[in-house]
Amino acid sequence: MSGIVQYVLVRGDLIKSLEWPVGAVIAQACHACSAAIHLFHDDPDTQKYLGDLDNMHKVVLEVPSEESLKTLHQTLENNSIKHKLWIEQPENIPTCLVVKPYPKEEVHKYFKKFKLYK
């Protein structure tokens, strides 16, 4: 697939301090991934990514809090990095952020400070 990756950033505090069920947090990431693929479906990198379904590459990272997720969202907006900030309704809580598929070298620098989600 030539280095195309989709970054998924999930709030770690949802489970750790807000005590959300694991399944609910996984559902948030699934919603956001689906939304990002839908929003950017016609993008050439998204089409390459979808063209090899058995070899899709996602990296799931942890952001510590709602504030850090919002800060990342603003950084990506400021740098024209296409993504979807998932906001759970009706609670209106930002839970995760998913970037459209990109060549890793184009976007990796925005995510280096985050650790793999555990």
N, C-alpha and C positions, 0 to 999 in steps of 0.2 A: 504494500500500500504506500510505499515511499514516504514514510514519516508523517502521515496525517494522523492527528490525535484530537480527541475531544476531551477537554478538561471539565470536570464536574467538581464543584466546590460546595461542601455541605457544612452547615454550622455544627460544630462539636458540642456546643452547649445545649442543643435540643435534647440530647440523651443525658449528658452529664449533670446538668443542673436543672433543666426544665422537666426532666423525666418523661420525655416523649417515648412511646413504644418504638422499638427498633423498626418494626414494619412500617410505621407511619413515616419515619425518617427516610426509609428506602423509597417509599411511595413518592415523597417530595422530589427526590432525585430523578425518579422515573418520569414524573410529570414534566420536570424541567427539561430533561433530555428530549422527550417527545415534542415539547413546545419548540425547542431550539431547532430540531430537525425540520419541523413544519415551517417555522418562520424563514429558515435559510435554505429551504429545499432546493431552490434553483441555483444556488451558489456552486461554482465549479468544484471547489474542495469538498463540499457536502456530497455532490454527485459521485466524486471519486470514492469517498468514504462509504457511501451506500452501495457502490458498485462491487464491493468485496465484503459482503456481510459476514463471512466466516472469519475475517481477519480485522474486524473493527478494533481500534485501540482507544480505550478511555483511561484517563487517570483521575482517580477520585481522591480529592484532597480535603483536608479539614481547615475550616476557618473557625477561630475561637468564639466569635460572637456576632450578633446582629450588626453592631457598629463596624466591625472589620469587614463584614460582607458588603455593607453599604459603601465603605471606603473603596473596596475593590471594584464594585460596580461603577463608581464615579471615575476611577482610574481608567477602566476599560472604555467607558464612554468618552473620556477626554482623549483617548488614543485611537478612537474609531475601531475598537475590537468588538466584533459582533457577538452578542450573547443574549441570554434570557435570564433575568433575575426573577426567580419564582417566588411569588407572594401568596401564601396560603390564605384562602378565603373560607369562611367569612371573617376569620380572625385578623386578616390583614397583616400577617407576620411574614417577613422575608425569611425564607428557609434555606435556599440554595441558589446557585448561579451556575449556568452551563454555557460554555463557549461553543459556537458553531465549530465543526471540524476545521482545523487549520494545519498547515505544515508546522511541525513542532518548533522549528527554529524561528518562526515568526512571532510566537506568543509565549514561549517557555519563560522568558524573563519576568513576566507578570506573576508567575506562580512559584518561582524558586523558593520563596520564603515559607511556603506552606508545606506541611508534612502530609504523608499519605494518611487517609482517613482510616482509623482503627476502631 
